[in-house]
């Protein structure tokens, strides 16, 4: 009973923090920018249907909600920041931070999958073990299906998350070899290969589910994805400074608005 009460208290506290962040974002930024940032940063998508449909048409619907990519950004950022500030506590704080972030975001299938893989990667780094992404994905999928077999049959977000991850791991290296016409500078070639690998893998499933083919998916993702980590960082400071005052929130809020 004590454990259940503690878990309930923890979840209530996390959702309360999430609501305060959303309120702070809305106080500083106008719509639909506030709704977009809430979706990117916290998985609290509050965009109008028309805007959401536009993102879907452009092949950017995974940006509107908290996806596995966002969780990966959070995990890597936490680890880098903690190594600079508190090196000895980097592993523990990063691990707990990822778990709390997944719970606070609503624990969707893609977030859980990415969270498990991120935790495995953090544990591997802590004990100087080689991280094998394919084994981490297999373990994450097995654990999620064992916990809830229905995700395998009825959860499209789970399917897309797994397919996109498979594409990044196995299709991206093949595509990379053929993109000889793209420069390696600034990571353009790697970004192009990663985007194409994920898009190629999920395309058959998207066509099966919706019948829509996103002509602009590749160029849109190529333009948008490099700015997601910076937008998340600026958006986080916008929300935190917004707790102090609306004026303080505007300092990081103006560049955040431009990126959004």
Beta strands, then each sheet from edge to edge (+ up, - down):
end
